[in-house]
């Protein structure tokens, strides 16, 4: 686990925008989440540079394909030595097992995305045709991931306590959908404050717009960090 459980979601359009954001932080040890938008534009060179500068990196690519394709992709990505990479639990047990085997021997841990925090129970059942409740679906995906060697899951804070009880203390639970008090929920349907998410058993918190959209991002980050110390 990092010195702080805060992972900053760096949802920027370019390396230049990321650099502007990082400048006020100086030598503060940060854990950065690089998602599809930034990774597809800047590629491995950005990830390698961030690692060389001492940042921890969570590569959030949500891999989802046939088992062999995901395994081959992960063998390549594992060479970047990032802390986390995401795969989609909906890829199924065979894909998750192949993914786990592909990163063995590397320092990279895998997180399975359960149900996106932008999806409500209504949309899960209406749009995706899932008969089970949202909670039942998340719990089933988390168990399947753990049973097939995945190190942890991405889930909303609202499912964290149940997964922690089911999976035990060693299973990583990383929660997006974190909003500070008085922040807008934007496109997230299931959100929570940093304090509440940690109380539920989260390992780390993905915080994006509350920090990156702040007029004083460093001050906001340090305030949250101090409150949850």
Buried (B, 14 or more C-beta within 10 A) or exposed (E): EBEBBBBBBBBBEEBEBBEEBBEEBEEBEBBBBBBEBBBEEBEEEBBBEBBEEEBBBBBBBBBBBEBEBBBEBBEEBBEBEBBBBBBBBBBBEEBBBBBBBBBEEBEBBBBBBBBBBBBBBEBBBEEEEBEEEBBEBBBEBBBBBBEBBBBBBBBBBBBBBBBBEEBEEEBBBBBBBBBBEEBEEEEBBBBBBBBBBBBBBBBBBBBBBBBBEBEEBBEBBBBBBEEBE
